[in-house]
Amino acid sequence: MNVEHEISLLVEEIRRLGTKNADGQVSVKFGVLFSDEKCANLFEALVGTLKAAKRRKIVTYQGELLLQGVHDNVDIMLLQD
């Protein structure tokens, strides 16, 4: 799979699992995304896909590298709809 396709799948999953805040932006906790069975089957390297999406300013989150357990409560915010 190419990176652009993986990022588009990531955006779909964030929309599916996330919630809208008062500003209308969709966000999801990293732990929710990481532990979701569909996401686990879809993405071989979820963290890598997140980093690529962050570099393209499609999503944003605190920090550089997200790790399961340690960063489960980090919000991943969808910047583009």
PyMOL commands that set and color helices and strands:
alter all, ss='L'
color gray80, all
select helices_A, chain A and resi 3-17+30-35+37-42+46-55
alter helices_A, ss='H'
color red, helices_A
select strands_A, chain A and resi 19-20+26-29+59-60+75-78
alter strands_A, ss='S'
color yellow, strands_A
deselect
rebuild
show_as cartoon
